[in-house]
Amino acid sequence: MTVSPDDPRSAYAQVADDLRNQIARGGLKAGQRLEGNAKLAERYGVAAMTVRHALDVLRDEGLIVSQQGRGTFVASDPPSVEAEQGSTMANELAEIKAALDLINSRLDLLEGRVGDLP
């Protein structure tokens, strides 16, 4: 899989999503060592920094672990992808609700000012 410039997701998100899906489907198994950053960058057609960013995301999600001098591995007991996605969706919905609340308060303020005009 190479990163698509037509995809609205960032390059690192595309790489992270592909690796996440491979872990969920069992294509990458618990304890399995991932290819090195340079090899992953070549495979996805991206810069090594992009791969590092994608791996940081997966590491933060608990899906992979890194061991200095040994490499990066699929976590022995990765959290379920469905649970992680549910948590991510809940966070995104909370952010959307907060943004809508802010928009509504600004709209109320503007309507009040328009009503005060002669």
Secondary structure, 3 states (H helix, E strand, C coil): CCCCCCCCCCHHHHHHHHHHHHHHHCCCCCCCECCCHHHHHHHHCCCHHHHHHHHHHHHHCCCEEEECCCEEEECCCCCCHHHHHHHHHHHHHHHHHHHHHHHHHHHHHHHHHHHCCC
